Amino acid sequence: MTGRLARSAGPVLTSVLVALPVNAPPGMFFVALALDADFAAEGVLYSMAGAGPVLVYLTVFVQAARFRNFYLALPIGLAGWIFAAWLIAGLLLSFPTTLSTTGWMLNGHYGLSFVTATYSSARKALSL
């Protein structure tokens, strides 16, 4: 479905969809069920801080994509995420799983230039 949407919507709308916070809210929901409200509220703040390393991932990936190889740009982008996430504690829920897997799928269908355009737009959409 994402592939069909990407074909018709283009990289900008696709980036908005892949930048939705699909990892953190379900995790924080289950944390809130088991622990007190103060812990959950602090976790949300760390989750919001986790957007920083994801932005680093997107930026480093887009720059590494200049080598014209998705499978080289992906680990370089993830290395940028690891470095940025290392600076902040408690970032298990901010890992860019959705972005990585969607990028892999889009690369297979539309090529690296489409992934790069989507990730470039996702940097703007993620801040929203």
Secondary structure, DSSP 8 states (H G I E B T S, - for coil): -HHHHHHHHHHHHHHHHHTS--SHHHHHHHHHHHS-HHHHHHHHHHHHHTHHHHHHHHHHHHHHGGGS-HHHHHHHHHHHHHHHHHTSS--GGG--HHHHHHHHHHHHHH-HHHHHHHHHHHHHHHH-
